Structure formats: structure tokens, C-alpha cells
Amino acid sequence: MPVAETWEPGTGNRLRVLIAGGGTGGHVIPALAIARELRDTHGAEVRLIGTSRGIETRLVPAAGFPLELIQVGQLANVSLATRLKTLTDLPRGVLHCITYLRAFRPQVVVGVGGYASGPAMLAALMLRIPTLAYEPNAAPGMVNRMIGRFVNGAAVAFADTANFFRNAVVTGVPVRQEIFKTGPLPLETPRLLITAGSNGAKVFNETLPQIARELLLAIPGLTVVHQTGERAFEATRQAYRDAGIDEAQVDVRAFLNDMPQQLDRATLVLARSGSTVAELAAAGRPSLLVPFPQAADDHQTKNAAAMVKQGASKMLAQAEITPVSLLEGLLMLLQDDDRLKRMATNARQAGKPDALERIGMMIAGLAQGVPVGTVR
């Protein structure tokens, strides 16, 4: 039996939406952007489902949204023992979600990818609650590939990705509106921003301290902000100290809670190429991208390739990184102001400032029985 009831504006029947997924910032940050849009623009009550192992346990309560935790693990790129445990946990996770959905009675369930997305979306499909899949990558993750033909709609970032889903709309990636408000590229006060998401990147954490002194000497006035991930924070900070680098020149952080401000002050960004590429486009910031080689279906390489084609980024394969190659790649960009300005312009043109509004409208439309493909 369906449990969802139709929501209509002005009826007093408040829109209720469940957003499922998490694990990393690439899943959680867009989920929170969507949650805020639904709450602030559509007056919705929004709750999220995640797992205890993901960054959502910190970010979601801090953002003021209720978080339900389920037990489920990873299936892709893990050992046989981990896959077997996940398959054992999956039915319990689905039953947990069914119970929670019956209690909350959302009109729409949105899957943003990550561990918790699968059980929640399967439960919603079983209960015939309208579903929307969100996919920011050129190649969908495992959960979205599995459910893509069954969901009521999908919001995707790339045109080719639409082929994996029923009723997909190319919206772009939902990015906080503050990021679209970044100012001109700061060339007079050059800053390198190094970020690799909530888990950091070992290749950045180990290589940058080795080349920092030469980099700082080559670019007068350069400062660096290096986000390491929590596990590598102390070791990376000590590596800079051992290299004799002044903390006033290199600011080492475990996590960046002020990304809009950091992008506003960045001249160049060294980053992975998950959903970060959407923020780079929104901010109009040039980048040197190093795709994570173990990403599912190599989607980060495909994301980076799209930015390179746009003329907004340069890409360097992780297998090609040495202290010499990374230093050369950074200097090639930081010493060419005209190139940086062209890349910044090209990045800005790739941004989708209305993505968040469109996704919110799609979700509100599903609650009213409006087909996704008619919401533009």
C-alpha cells in the first residue's frame, strides 16, 4: 500500500522529504544544499538518513536537520568479506528504512548516493513513494545504476549520464549560492588552495611538503591552504614543520568549514575531481585536478576530462605525480596570469546557478504528481 499523501501548496499539508545517502562530503554537502532549498523555499520538513561511519554524523546535526542512522556498508571496491557483510546487513537496512518511512510519511524520497542511499531508495520503491535520484558524476555510482530505471526521476550533471535513468533532467550540481558570489580572481595576492574532500588525499599530503619551499620561493607573496583530512592532519602539519615552512605561509587544516570563503581567496585550486568540480565552476576558479584512481567506474577522470574540455582545468594522473611533475604543473599555471584568467572565465561558464532551484522544483513537483520531465 502506498504511504505517501499528495502535497499541495496552500493546503496546510506540509511538504515532507527524506534525503538518503552520505559517507563523504561529495554526498553530504549537496544533500544539505537540497535540504536547505526545500526548507527555505518550499517550507518543507526535511530529514536525512545516513550511517554512523560517514561525515553526515557531524555535518547534518550541525545544519539543524534530523538524522536517522542505519547499518549498511560498501559493495564496490572492497574485499569479499566486506561485500558479504554488506549483503547480510542490506535486508535489515531496508526493513529499518521501511519502518522509518511509514512513521515519517514523506511525499518524496531523494537518493544522493553513498552507503545509506540504496536501502532507503529500495524501501521507497517498495512502498511506492515517489523517488528522485541525484547523480553529480559523469558515471553513476553503483546504487544509482541499480535503481536508475525504476525511480520517478533523476537530476544529473552531465547529458550523457541521463541515459542511465528514467525521466532524467540535466540540472547541474546543486551548489551553495554563496559560492556563486565569489569575486574576481585574486592575482595580486596569489593563493593555492589544496583540497581533496573529507578524506583528504595521501598523494597531496605527502608530496606538497616536499615542494612547498621551492614553490613559495618561485611565486612571490604566495600563501597556501592545505586541507588534509582528519586522519592525516597531524602528520602533514609536522611534515611542513620538518621542511622548515612557516605556518603563516601554509595553513594546514583537517577540514574546510568555510569553503565559499576559501574559494573566494583562491587563485588556483589543486583538487580531486568528484563533486568538487561543480564548486570550482560555480566559483570560477582555475584548477589542477588529480582524479582519485580507485573511484567507482573511474568517474573522477571523466569529471576532470569534462572540465579540461571546457578549458577550466588541467588534469594530472596520480600515477604521473612526482615532486618534480607536481611542482612543474603548479608553476606552469601560477606563473601565467593570462592563462589563469582564461581558465577562470571558462570555469564560470560551466556553472549552473539555477541547479538548486530546479532540483527543489522537481522534488516539489513529484509530491504533487507532476512528471519530472515537465519541470524545467
Beta strands, then each sheet from edge to edge (+ up, - down):
strand 1: 16-22
strand 2: 45-50
strand 3: 67-69
strand 4: 108-114
strand 5: 131-135
strand 6: 153-156
strand 7: 168-170
strand 8: 191-195
strand 9: 223-227
strand 10: 250-253
strand 11: 268-271
strand 12: 287-289
strand 13: 313-315
sheet 1: 3+ 2+ 1+ 4+ 5+ 6+ 7+
sheet 2: 10+ 9+ 8+ 11+ 12+ 13+
end
